[in-house]
Amino acid sequence: MDDDYRATNRANWNERVSVHPDTDYYDVEGFLAGDSSLYPMEREELADVVDDDTTLLHPMCHFGLDTLSWARECEEAVGVDFSPSAVEKARDLATDAGIENATFVEGDVLDLDLDREFDVVFNTFGVVGWLDDLDALAETVADHLRPGGTYYLADVHPFAEPFHDVDADGCQFGDWGFSYFRDDPLHLDADGSYADPDQSFEHTETVQFVHTMGEIVTALCDAGLDVEFLHDHPWADFPMYDRMERDDHGRWWLPDDVPVELPLTFSLRATKG
Ligand SMILES: C[S@@+](CC[C@H](N)C(=O)[O-])C[C@H]1O[C@@H](n2cnc3c(N)ncnc32)[C@H](O)[C@@H]1O
């Protein structure tokens, strides 16, 4: 895959970073007042491996809200993002929040080499769809975990994607999108953002990728990680379909007139042997 897709995506993310911190989706005000931006699910599923002594790496950290929330709960948190604007904003936010045990590094998760190991690698929401090479992601994870360390991945459930018409303006649940088994990259040109659908951007093109659940799990196993659990959840982290309702924890639920529940999010934990 041509590396140019990353330049296309980076331009889009650089621009989104200028807007996202001011959105309701990202409650920066609440964070600065002491709230955690993490989902209860993330904290619960990692409760037994994160404490005051934990070192945590957060690849694809965006402007650092989750990284900094973890920093409040552990020894040290390091956020990595390939968007220089995201890294700059994350550093500013750390200063504003008075958090000194977090650092932010500009880097690409597909060829990251920080030359050190962490207790936990945390990777959530908006991960696999931006990457063409899950083996490279899994290698990065394995290279940066100490033996016995924990990888946590939560993201959009691949099963939900085919019911998601990414070209529709106001996608109804059940509008067919793309095949679960699609190999070709998605070349999208869409204004707005999950955090602010009405916002207008200059760099609207992105290149995204479809991965099956089997590909995700197999890539981790091939890198020598032992999968501990794979959980399915009936809510999404963003309004992926029209008319979804957001609850107090920032989880988006299908409208009441959809008569079934589907897995919209998965969470997975794996250990380095
Ligand atoms: C959807 S956002 C993550 C959002 C995060 N879960 C949050 O809510 O703050 C995806 C992030 O991944 C970054 N990204 C995309 N591709 C990347 C890559 N190859 N290497 C490093 N960062 C990447 C983008 O710059 C963006 O900040």
The ligand as a Tripos MOL2 file, in Angstrom:
@<TRIPOS>MOLECULE
LIG
   27    29     1     0     0
SMALL
NO_CHARGES

@<TRIPOS>ATOM
      1 C1        -10.2440    8.4480   15.8820 C.3       1 LIG1
      2 S1         -8.7680    9.2070   16.4500 S.3       1 LIG1
      3 C2         -8.5860    8.4340   17.9940 C.3       1 LIG1
      4 C3         -9.5490    9.0340   18.8460 C.3       1 LIG1
      5 C4         -9.3520    8.6540   20.2670 C.3       1 LIG1
      6 N1         -9.8880    7.3530   20.5280 N.3       1 LIG1
      7 C5        -10.0160    9.7170   21.0220 C.2       1 LIG1
      8 O1        -11.2480    9.6430   21.1400 O.co2     1 LIG1
      9 O2         -9.3620   10.6770   21.4180 O.co2     1 LIG1
     10 C6         -7.5200    8.4540   15.5290 C.3       1 LIG1
     11 C7         -6.1650    9.0960   15.7650 C.3       1 LIG1
     12 O3         -5.2120    8.2390   15.1290 O.3       1 LIG1
     13 C8         -4.2390    9.0340   14.5210 C.3       1 LIG1
     14 N2         -3.6470    8.1930   13.4740 N.ar      1 LIG1
     15 C9         -4.2110    7.7220   12.3260 C.ar      1 LIG1
     16 N3         -3.3460    6.9340   11.6640 N.ar      1 LIG1
     17 C10        -2.2100    6.8820   12.4200 C.ar      1 LIG1
     18 C11        -0.9710    6.2310   12.2810 C.ar      1 LIG1
     19 N4         -0.6970    5.4640   11.2110 N.pl3     1 LIG1
     20 N5         -0.0320    6.3790   13.2490 N.ar      1 LIG1
     21 C12        -0.2830    7.1770   14.3420 C.ar      1 LIG1
     22 N6         -1.4420    7.8450   14.5190 N.ar      1 LIG1
     23 C13        -2.4000    7.6880   13.5690 C.ar      1 LIG1
     24 C14        -4.9640   10.2820   14.0450 C.3       1 LIG1
     25 O4         -4.1020   11.3750   13.8890 O.3       1 LIG1
     26 C15        -5.9960   10.4710   15.1600 C.3       1 LIG1
     27 O5         -5.5210   11.3740   16.1270 O.3       1 LIG1
@<TRIPOS>BOND
     1     1     2 1
     2     2     3 1
     3     2    10 1
     4     3     4 1
     5     4     5 1
     6     5     6 1
     7     5     7 1
     8     7     8 2
     9     7     9 1
    10    10    11 1
    11    11    12 1
    12    11    26 1
    13    12    13 1
    14    13    14 1
    15    13    24 1
    16    14    15 ar
    17    14    23 ar
    18    15    16 ar
    19    16    17 ar
    20    17    18 ar
    21    17    23 ar
    22    18    19 1
    23    18    20 ar
    24    20    21 ar
    25    21    22 ar
    26    22    23 ar
    27    24    25 1
    28    24    26 1
    29    26    27 1
@<TRIPOS>SUBSTRUCTURE
     1 LIG1         1 GROUP 0 **** ****
